[in-house]
Amino acid sequence: MAGKVKVGVVGLGNQGLAHVEALKSIEAAELAAVADADPARAKRVAGEYKVPSTYGSARELCEKGGVDAVVVATPDHLHLEPVMAALECGKHVLVEKPMATRLDEAERMAAEARRRGLILMVNFENRFNPPFAHVKELLRRGELGSPLHMYARLSDTLYVPRRMLSWASKTSVAFFLMSHTADLARWYFEQPVREVYAVSLTKVLSDLGTPDAYAATLKFDEGFALLESSWVLPESSPSIFDFKLELVCTEGAVHVDTEKEALAVATRSYGYPHLAKLHRVHGLSAGFLREADSHFLQCVLDRSEPVVTVEDGLENIRIIEAVIRSSIEGRPVRL
C-alpha cells in the first residue's frame, strides 16, 4: 500500500477506540485528529495514542484537522451530521453500520457522496471476518453451488443494552445486530430481498422502549434467510455475544460459529475471549476490523469502489426498516 491517508476519527466510544487502535497499526494511515462530544475524552485518547489534534465536532475536525478521510463511529442514530459534515468538506468517509436508523438520512448521505464523487463505505466488518469471508470465497469458486437457505443468529447479553450502550433506547437490536446478518445474507445470495416477514418480543427491555428480540424471514427470488437477534441473553453467558450461521446450497453447506473462536479461559469466571476482531500480536494490532480500515484506505488511495458499496448500506436500512414495520403491522412487507 503506497502513500499515506490523513485520517480523523469521530466518536470515541468502544468502536471509535477500536478504530483508533487499528489505524495506528496501518502503515498507510496517519491518524491526524480525533473528535468527540466530550472534549476531555478526546484529549485522553489523543494523549494515549499520540494524536496531534482534538476537536469537539466532526465539522470542526473536517474544517481544521487537515484530514483526507474520516471514520464516523458515533452512536447508531447520530451518523447523519458527522457524515454530511465530512462529505460537504470533501472528505471520504467510513461510517459504522448501520448507515443510519432512518432511510431518508441514509439517502441524503448517499446522494451527497455521489454528487461529490467521494467514497462512502459502511463498515460491515464481518465481510472481513475470516470465516464469513471464506464462505464468500467458496461461493465465488462455485464449490458450494447456489445458496438455497440460510439461518443466522446474532445475539448479545443484557450487558450491551443495559450497561455498554448509554443510547440503547435510541436504536434497536434490529439495527445494532440484525444489520450484520442481513448484510451477510445479501452478500451471499447476490439477489435483492423481495419480501420481509418479522416478529418481535418486548418484555425485559420494555422500560427502554426497545424490543428484546426479532426474528425475520428474508425472501429472495431464489431462496430465503432466517435471521434471529436478541438483546436479552443472561450476563452469566461465557461470551458477550452468540453468533452462528448455517448456509445450505445446491452442492454443499457451511456452518460458522464465532462465539468460541477455539479459545476458552477459566479464571475467576469461565469465558470465551474474542480476538478475531482486534487484538495485539507482539505489540501490533491485528484483526478483521483492521482489515476493514485498511481496505477503506486502499480504496481512498486508488479511488476504487470498496467491497461495501453505498447501495449495500441503503439496502440494509430498507431491510431493517421492513423488519421493524412487519413486526409492528403483523404482515409481510414487500420491498
Steps between C-alpha positions, in 0.01 A plus 500: 500500500679809376431846634344638815146602586444756774208369703275639772277294729169644622339335801726340760281239663587130484496475122671834444783397731531174310542696176765722662688189612473342154598813308813550708627164371434564129798634309284694253312679778608822665262551791490878497200587717223370723169656601244426766208682660695461827817714456667340801460155346646623171802641682553176695490291184727741312752489783500122520533446125712806420239661273597861413158670507169470686163656423150513641313429177534339160455834326787655693723199438429505127553875466814527712652151532662474158364150441429314176253253647278460805386196698159564659437285808230699677189320635267341244250787496765773479670426167336760279664819628862379506472315168346802327758733656782283369353464152423872472865567586612263223611211724462130430301321771492163670183493712409235752205276431212555490542783251217677686184412690281680243501432127455868408820585691693223325371622163624854576848364576506288186384787278769733638775241454394433141469870420852568621658179368612394849534155652235421760555151640287342771697287744338162464807356665392136476576509127863507625449241775695192375232228532229713339738623231602138433136405443480774237815367334354147488190642331713701257695186404179304447587236761165534678277557202219753544360606838164347593434600859689663785457524875690758703481575872679802645404588856648691794476471874307755703830671575488668158166688521515544877859605560717518187272731299370814667291555185331158464156663510592706190563192283384137510644151488383491136721793401784414738529125428269380223657753263809273504316180406274671246812625324657154497179358351501753213873447448463124470180482296593791269128563448267775618277429798143490365301453820550516876291343772599557861383467859633664815470463875512778760510414870838520673599828330154658502628784719741596221223495243690253282420136415685215669528300178410475133462205265475567128464314172656662194370366169721516191406411143660162569527404865452657841688600814380462860650759734478514879638762738450549873627748756399302809743210535605464865811689608633174648553372143866416424495740204351847457354383169377186324565495126420197287422457130396210280482526121356215296573503127430282198836323528600534863450672834705699749468553875667795673527550877698805613387494864799299627779579249659169612605653833357472851654642816415404858615735777254661742238436237475292183492681168585513132746783421437665163817568305395486134373857480796679655787384718872553538768269365844589630387855563333554161126510438344228286150383415212545258414855611853598403447328164180696442678829578794403280268418209329838535834681494615306194179600321567864592852475360390320183169687462341157462159373610503321837370147552208660689326748271267788584214293359586219743455746785170628364355154436594397850297786648205416273508142628527591868223760470286228338582261787382756756192595297400138443534419869273793588239442231500121523524442127762451228653812350588508131817684395 
